[in-house]
């Protein structure tokens, strides 16, 4: 059962589940706030817990929402990130098929006259989707040989709360197209993380033993990725 509460104009999504203690998460992708609470916890107890963490929540939401790698606001001369590098966005109106070209330190986005902000965002999202689709297979092939597993199919989509996911039975990976904004090493980390789930579904000791074996610096990468440094 899920519920929402509003505290200081911040919406907290509450999920009651089989956990021992309350846990609070501020998602770095969009600043969304979630509390996982043990089944049977009263709503009043959850509210007290949320209030006790409100300053911490505000601090992290502000950091995430101001980060240009997570912000979705686009306008002429915005900084747009591709593989961790900032490019100056140039919006160029013209008739014809919309397209994106990278030239030196600029991203030239050719758009139809009077294109809405949502259409501009859709064009960039589709471009990010495409470059992940083009880049990920070679990384997957590399790690299939190292880890000894096979990925049957790759899916790419824009996600709000996860960098990736794995269906260990079907041996399929799902990657967040927003990874195209981050350094290439972040994409590799997410791919390795999800591929290890083909062997070990749960985040247990065996999973982390394997992740440490294949990617010893994964904690550093994850920390920098979630903070927006990479």
CORKARA-V517610 format. One record per helix or strand. SS is the DSSP state (@ for helix, = for strand). FROM is the first residue (numbers start at 1). TO is the last residue. If there is no record, write none. Layout:
# CORKARA-V517610
<<SS & FROM & TO> <SS & FROM & TO>>
This chain:
# CORKARA-V517610
<<= & 2 & 7> <= & 10 & 17> <= & 23 & 26> <= & 33 & 38> <@ & 43 & 52> <@ & 54 & 66> <= & 79 & 82> <= & 85 & 93> <= & 99 & 103> <= & 106 & 111> <@ & 117 & 147> <= & 153 & 157> <= & 164 & 167> <= & 172 & 176> <@ & 177 & 181> <@ & 184 & 199> <@ & 205 & 214> <@ & 218 & 227>>
